[in-house]
Amino acid sequence: MRLAQTQLEAHLKQGLQPLYVLVGDEPLAQRECLDAIRAAARSQGFDERNILTVERNFDWQQIQSFGQSISLFSSRRLLELNIPSGKPGVEGSKALQALAAKSLPDTTVVIILPALERDAKNSAWFSALEAQSQTITLNEIDAANLPKWIANRLALQGQHTSVQTLEFLAHQVEGNLLAANQEVQKLGLLYPQGELSDATVREAVLNVSRYDAFQLGEAVLAGDAERTVRILQGLQDEGENAVAVMNPLLWVLRPLLRIKQAEMRGENLTSAMTNARIYGDKQALVKRALTRLSLRQLEATLQKLADIDKTAKGVMLGDAWLEISRLCFGLAKVRGR
């Protein structure tokens, strides 16, 4: 059953269902949906949360074993199954169809998928999931609707501003919902409820720190290893959280992978960039990156970011900042073949 993101909070108040499927590459929407489901689970007595990430050689028997195991800490459990590639394979297809046919005892399962290609959308495993789950498509906001989206976010914190200022904000974040949300939250912290003047918003938005994670993504795309190292050091010196740095990197690298895949299929590169919401001067930057980085390198990069995310959240052992630094420097120093 399809469920709009805007309907999720009201739906969750009625009680968690056995199966949810989140589909899409919009990182802010994914984070907010997961946060809402987790909060609802806590309020409804789910005291245990488990995360499985489908990687190469993933053992799909883990899902069946999880359903047969008995929790030592909770009678109700939340299982998050992340499939970053969107391609579960033959064994995974069977496991997902079995999961759709019969839910796990005392467990709510959340399956997290990227934006799917046509073959995956028409597959037996996705059709089975869609028929038995609450499926939420994580839609991106196009440029024309972004000012309205920002206005709605400001309204939630009791603030409003002119259409001109909303368009200024939308232009500054270049379609990036994570960045837009950060700017809205910053305005909520800096100023009281009520109307925000154009000058007030401009001062807040343009008064940014010396380094930011979006600059890091641009340096990596440009293949500027020295600038990459400088920005990484600056972000660490300013005490930036590793997870906060990863989200903008994902915003840069996920579209790059989709464009590379389109290029490998022989599709028009300009159309692929437009579909991925890459506009203006950034198209030249992306073209340079595509000549340097192979499809295999980009796929491995996204898998590595998924591992770093688990490290940053304490699920895996390691130093998240060290791994981010190694990854970004490695990508930046790759030379064109």
PEUR-V118976 format. One record per residue. RES is the residue in one letter. SS is DSSP state (h for helix, s for strand, l for the rest). PSI is psi in degrees with one decimal (NA if undefined). OMEGA is omega as a letter, one per 40 degrees, with the letter a starting at -180 (NA if undefined). Layout:
BEGIN
res:RES ss:SS psi:PSI omega:OMEGA
res:RES ss:SS psi:PSI omega:OMEGA
END
This chain:
BEGIN
res:M ss:l psi:131.9 omega:i
res:R ss:s psi:138.8 omega:i
res:L ss:l psi:122.2 omega:i
res:A ss:l psi:146.5 omega:a
res:Q ss:h psi:-36.3 omega:a
res:T ss:h psi:-18.9 omega:i
res:Q ss:h psi:-7.9 omega:a
res:L ss:h psi:-46.5 omega:a
res:E ss:h psi:-45.1 omega:i
res:A ss:h psi:-38.3 omega:i
res:H ss:h psi:-42.5 omega:a
res:L ss:h psi:-26.9 omega:i
res:K ss:h psi:-22.3 omega:a
res:Q ss:l psi:-5.3 omega:a
res:G ss:l psi:142.0 omega:a
res:L ss:l psi:139.7 omega:i
res:Q ss:l psi:165.3 omega:a
res:P ss:l psi:-26.8 omega:a
res:L ss:s psi:129.8 omega:i
res:Y ss:s psi:144.9 omega:i
res:V ss:s psi:122.3 omega:i
res:L ss:s psi:125.2 omega:a
res:V ss:s psi:120.3 omega:i
res:G ss:l psi:165.1 omega:a
res:D ss:l psi:4.0 omega:a
res:E ss:l psi:109.2 omega:a
res:P ss:h psi:-36.9 omega:a
res:L ss:h psi:-45.1 omega:i
res:A ss:h psi:-41.3 omega:i
res:Q ss:h psi:-45.6 omega:a
res:R ss:h psi:-43.1 omega:a
res:E ss:h psi:-36.9 omega:i
res:C ss:h psi:-44.2 omega:i
res:L ss:h psi:-41.9 omega:i
res:D ss:h psi:-41.0 omega:a
res:A ss:h psi:-42.3 omega:i
res:I ss:h psi:-42.0 omega:a
res:R ss:h psi:-42.3 omega:i
res:A ss:h psi:-42.1 omega:i
res:A ss:h psi:-38.2 omega:i
res:A ss:h psi:-44.3 omega:i
res:R ss:h psi:-42.8 omega:a
res:S ss:h psi:-21.6 omega:a
res:Q ss:l psi:16.6 omega:i
res:G ss:l psi:15.0 omega:i
res:F ss:l psi:109.4 omega:a
res:D ss:l psi:2.3 omega:a
res:E ss:s psi:130.3 omega:i
res:R ss:s psi:129.9 omega:i
res:N ss:s psi:145.5 omega:a
res:I ss:s psi:128.3 omega:i
res:L ss:s psi:132.4 omega:i
res:T ss:s psi:125.6 omega:a
res:V ss:l psi:110.5 omega:i
res:E ss:l psi:-177.1 omega:i
res:R ss:l psi:136.1 omega:a
res:N ss:l psi:25.1 omega:i
res:F ss:l psi:136.4 omega:i
res:D ss:l psi:104.0 omega:a
res:W ss:l psi:-13.9 omega:i
res:Q ss:h psi:-18.2 omega:i
res:Q ss:h psi:-34.5 omega:a
res:I ss:h psi:-46.2 omega:i
res:Q ss:h psi:-41.3 omega:i
res:S ss:h psi:-37.6 omega:i
res:F ss:h psi:-42.6 omega:a
res:G ss:h psi:-28.0 omega:a
res:Q ss:h psi:-16.4 omega:a
res:S ss:l psi:159.4 omega:i
res:I ss:l psi:127.5 omega:i
res:S ss:l psi:138.0 omega:i
res:L ss:l psi:-16.4 omega:a
res:F ss:l psi:-18.1 omega:a
res:S ss:l psi:147.9 omega:i
res:S ss:l psi:-15.5 omega:a
res:R ss:l psi:136.9 omega:a
res:R ss:s psi:154.5 omega:i
res:L ss:s psi:125.9 omega:i
res:L ss:s psi:120.8 omega:i
res:E ss:s psi:120.7 omega:a
res:L ss:s psi:107.6 omega:a
res:N ss:s psi:123.1 omega:i
res:I ss:s psi:81.9 omega:a
res:P ss:l psi:-32.2 omega:a
res:S ss:l psi:-22.5 omega:a
res:G ss:l psi:13.3 omega:a
res:K ss:l psi:92.8 omega:a
res:P ss:l psi:-14.8 omega:a
res:G ss:h psi:-179.2 omega:a
res:V ss:h psi:-50.2 omega:a
res:E ss:h psi:-40.9 omega:i
res:G ss:h psi:-36.8 omega:i
res:S ss:h psi:-44.4 omega:i
res:K ss:h psi:-41.8 omega:a
res:A ss:h psi:-39.5 omega:a
res:L ss:h psi:-37.9 omega:i
res:Q ss:h psi:-37.5 omega:i
res:A ss:h psi:-38.1 omega:i
res:L ss:h psi:-38.9 omega:i
res:A ss:h psi:-36.1 omega:a
res:A ss:h psi:-32.8 omega:a
res:K ss:l psi:113.6 omega:a
res:S ss:l psi:157.1 omega:i
res:L ss:l psi:141.6 omega:a
res:P ss:l psi:132.7 omega:i
res:D ss:l psi:31.9 omega:a
res:T ss:s psi:135.1 omega:i
res:T ss:s psi:126.9 omega:a
res:V ss:s psi:132.4 omega:i
res:V ss:s psi:115.8 omega:i
res:I ss:s psi:126.2 omega:a
res:I ss:s psi:117.9 omega:a
res:L ss:s psi:151.3 omega:i
res:P ss:l psi:-178.8 omega:i
res:A ss:l psi:130.7 omega:a
res:L ss:l psi:145.2 omega:i
res:E ss:l psi:169.7 omega:a
res:R ss:h psi:-43.8 omega:a
res:D ss:h psi:-40.8 omega:a
res:A ss:h psi:-39.0 omega:i
res:K ss:h psi:-31.4 omega:a
res:N ss:l psi:4.3 omega:a
res:S ss:l psi:160.1 omega:i
res:A ss:h psi:-38.3 omega:a
res:W ss:h psi:-40.0 omega:a
res:F ss:h psi:-37.5 omega:i
res:S ss:h psi:-40.3 omega:i
res:A ss:h psi:-43.3 omega:i
res:L ss:h psi:-45.4 omega:a
res:E ss:h psi:-34.8 omega:a
res:A ss:h psi:-28.6 omega:a
res:Q ss:h psi:-2.0 omega:a
res:S ss:l psi:171.7 omega:i
res:Q ss:s psi:106.2 omega:a
res:T ss:s psi:126.9 omega:a
res:I ss:s psi:119.7 omega:i
res:T ss:s psi:124.9 omega:a
res:L ss:l psi:88.5 omega:a
res:N ss:l psi:141.1 omega:i
res:E ss:l psi:157.8 omega:i
res:I ss:l psi:122.4 omega:a
res:D ss:l psi:165.1 omega:a
res:A ss:h psi:-36.4 omega:a
res:A ss:h psi:-31.1 omega:a
res:N ss:h psi:-3.7 omega:a
res:L ss:h psi:-42.3 omega:i
res:P ss:h psi:-40.7 omega:i
res:K ss:h psi:-39.4 omega:i
res:W ss:h psi:-43.7 omega:i
res:I ss:h psi:-40.9 omega:i
res:A ss:h psi:-41.7 omega:i
res:N ss:h psi:-38.7 omega:i
res:R ss:h psi:-40.5 omega:i
res:L ss:h psi:-39.7 omega:a
res:A ss:h psi:-33.6 omega:i
res:L ss:h psi:-26.0 omega:i
res:Q ss:l psi:20.1 omega:i
res:G ss:l psi:26.4 omega:a
res:Q ss:s psi:155.1 omega:i
res:H ss:s psi:161.3 omega:a
res:T ss:l psi:178.2 omega:a
res:S ss:l psi:161.9 omega:i
res:V ss:h psi:-40.2 omega:i
res:Q ss:h psi:-42.9 omega:a
res:T ss:h psi:-36.9 omega:i
res:L ss:h psi:-41.1 omega:i
res:E ss:h psi:-35.6 omega:i
res:F ss:h psi:-46.3 omega:i
res:L ss:h psi:-44.6 omega:a
res:A ss:h psi:-39.7 omega:i
res:H ss:h psi:-39.9 omega:a
res:Q ss:h psi:-37.7 omega:a
res:V ss:h psi:-6.3 omega:i
res:E ss:l psi:42.3 omega:i
res:G ss:l psi:1.7 omega:a
res:N ss:l psi:109.3 omega:a
res:L ss:h psi:-33.7 omega:i
res:L ss:h psi:-46.5 omega:i
res:A ss:h psi:-41.0 omega:i
res:A ss:h psi:-43.7 omega:i
res:N ss:h psi:-39.1 omega:i
res:Q ss:h psi:-40.7 omega:i
res:E ss:h psi:-41.1 omega:i
res:V ss:h psi:-45.0 omega:i
res:Q ss:h psi:-38.0 omega:i
res:K ss:h psi:-41.5 omega:i
res:L ss:h psi:-35.2 omega:i
res:G ss:h psi:-32.5 omega:i
res:L ss:h psi:-34.4 omega:a
res:L ss:h psi:-31.8 omega:a
res:Y ss:l psi:151.9 omega:a
res:P ss:l psi:174.1 omega:i
res:Q ss:l psi:155.1 omega:a
res:G ss:s psi:-160.9 omega:a
res:E ss:s psi:138.6 omega:i
res:L ss:l psi:124.8 omega:a
res:S ss:l psi:161.9 omega:i
res:D ss:h psi:-43.8 omega:a
res:A ss:h psi:-39.1 omega:a
res:T ss:h psi:-46.2 omega:a
res:V ss:h psi:-43.8 omega:a
res:R ss:h psi:-41.6 omega:a
res:E ss:h psi:-42.0 omega:a
res:A ss:h psi:-41.8 omega:a
res:V ss:h psi:-38.6 omega:a
res:L ss:h psi:-13.9 omega:i
res:N ss:l psi:71.6 omega:a
res:V ss:l psi:165.7 omega:i
res:S ss:l psi:164.7 omega:a
res:R ss:l psi:-36.1 omega:a
res:Y ss:l psi:145.6 omega:i
res:D ss:l psi:161.5 omega:a
res:A ss:h psi:-23.5 omega:i
res:F ss:h psi:-34.1 omega:i
res:Q ss:h psi:-34.9 omega:i
res:L ss:h psi:-46.0 omega:i
res:G ss:h psi:-40.4 omega:i
res:E ss:h psi:-39.9 omega:i
res:A ss:h psi:-39.4 omega:i
res:V ss:h psi:-45.3 omega:i
res:L ss:h psi:-39.3 omega:a
res:A ss:h psi:-13.0 omega:a
res:G ss:l psi:27.3 omega:a
res:D ss:l psi:90.8 omega:a
res:A ss:h psi:-40.3 omega:a
res:E ss:h psi:-45.3 omega:i
res:R ss:h psi:-36.2 omega:i
res:T ss:h psi:-47.6 omega:i
res:V ss:h psi:-41.3 omega:a
res:R ss:h psi:-43.4 omega:a
res:I ss:h psi:-41.9 omega:i
res:L ss:h psi:-45.5 omega:i
res:Q ss:h psi:-39.6 omega:i
res:G ss:h psi:-41.6 omega:i
res:L ss:h psi:-40.8 omega:i
res:Q ss:h psi:-42.1 omega:a
res:D ss:h psi:-31.8 omega:i
res:E ss:l psi:1.7 omega:i
res:G ss:l psi:23.5 omega:a
res:E ss:l psi:140.2 omega:i
res:N ss:l psi:140.9 omega:a
res:A ss:h psi:-39.5 omega:a
res:V ss:h psi:-38.1 omega:i
res:A ss:h psi:-25.9 omega:i
res:V ss:h psi:-34.3 omega:a
res:M ss:h psi:-37.5 omega:a
res:N ss:h psi:-48.7 omega:i
res:P ss:h psi:-32.1 omega:i
res:L ss:h psi:-42.2 omega:i
res:L ss:h psi:-38.4 omega:i
res:W ss:h psi:-33.6 omega:i
res:V ss:h psi:-43.0 omega:a
res:L ss:h psi:-31.2 omega:i
res:R ss:h psi:-50.0 omega:i
res:P ss:h psi:-35.1 omega:i
res:L ss:h psi:-40.7 omega:i
res:L ss:h psi:-43.5 omega:i
res:R ss:h psi:-39.5 omega:i
res:I ss:h psi:-40.3 omega:i
res:K ss:h psi:-41.3 omega:i
res:Q ss:h psi:-41.1 omega:i
res:A ss:h psi:-40.1 omega:i
res:E ss:h psi:-42.9 omega:a
res:M ss:h psi:-27.6 omega:i
res:R ss:l psi:-1.6 omega:i
res:G ss:l psi:15.3 omega:a
res:E ss:l psi:162.5 omega:i
res:N ss:l psi:125.1 omega:a
res:L ss:h psi:-41.0 omega:a
res:T ss:h psi:-41.7 omega:i
res:S ss:h psi:-40.3 omega:i
res:A ss:h psi:-39.5 omega:i
res:M ss:h psi:-39.0 omega:i
res:T ss:h psi:-42.8 omega:i
res:N ss:h psi:-30.2 omega:i
res:A ss:l psi:7.0 omega:i
res:R ss:l psi:40.9 omega:i
res:I ss:l psi:115.7 omega:a
res:Y ss:l psi:164.1 omega:i
res:G ss:l psi:-135.4 omega:a
res:D ss:h psi:-24.9 omega:a
res:K ss:h psi:-21.8 omega:i
res:Q ss:h psi:-39.3 omega:i
res:A ss:h psi:-39.0 omega:i
res:L ss:h psi:-42.7 omega:a
res:V ss:h psi:-40.4 omega:i
res:K ss:h psi:-40.2 omega:i
res:R ss:h psi:-41.7 omega:a
res:A ss:h psi:-37.6 omega:a
res:L ss:h psi:-30.0 omega:i
res:T ss:h psi:-22.2 omega:a
res:R ss:h psi:-40.0 omega:a
res:L ss:l psi:133.4 omega:a
res:S ss:l psi:165.5 omega:i
res:L ss:h psi:-43.3 omega:a
res:R ss:h psi:-40.7 omega:i
res:Q ss:h psi:-40.3 omega:a
res:L ss:h psi:-40.7 omega:i
res:E ss:h psi:-41.8 omega:i
res:A ss:h psi:-33.5 omega:i
res:T ss:h psi:-45.3 omega:i
res:L ss:h psi:-36.2 omega:i
res:Q ss:h psi:-39.7 omega:i
res:K ss:h psi:-38.8 omega:i
res:L ss:h psi:-35.7 omega:i
res:A ss:h psi:-39.0 omega:i
res:D ss:h psi:-41.8 omega:a
res:I ss:h psi:-36.7 omega:i
res:D ss:h psi:-42.0 omega:i
res:K ss:h psi:-35.9 omega:i
res:T ss:h psi:-44.2 omega:a
res:A ss:h psi:-29.8 omega:a
res:K ss:l psi:5.5 omega:i
res:G ss:l psi:5.5 omega:i
res:V ss:l psi:-33.8 omega:i
res:M ss:l psi:152.0 omega:i
res:L ss:l psi:148.9 omega:i
res:G ss:l psi:178.1 omega:a
res:D ss:l psi:105.4 omega:a
res:A ss:h psi:-41.1 omega:a
res:W ss:h psi:-41.1 omega:i
res:L ss:h psi:-42.3 omega:a
res:E ss:h psi:-39.7 omega:i
res:I ss:h psi:-44.0 omega:a
res:S ss:h psi:-44.7 omega:i
res:R ss:h psi:-43.0 omega:a
res:L ss:h psi:-49.4 omega:a
res:C ss:h psi:-43.1 omega:i
res:F ss:h psi:-41.2 omega:i
res:G ss:h psi:-41.7 omega:i
res:L ss:h psi:-40.2 omega:a
res:A ss:h psi:-30.9 omega:a
res:K ss:l psi:-3.2 omega:i
res:V ss:l psi:127.6 omega:a
res:R ss:l psi:152.3 omega:i
res:G ss:l psi:144.6 omega:a
res:R ss:l psi:NA omega:NA
END
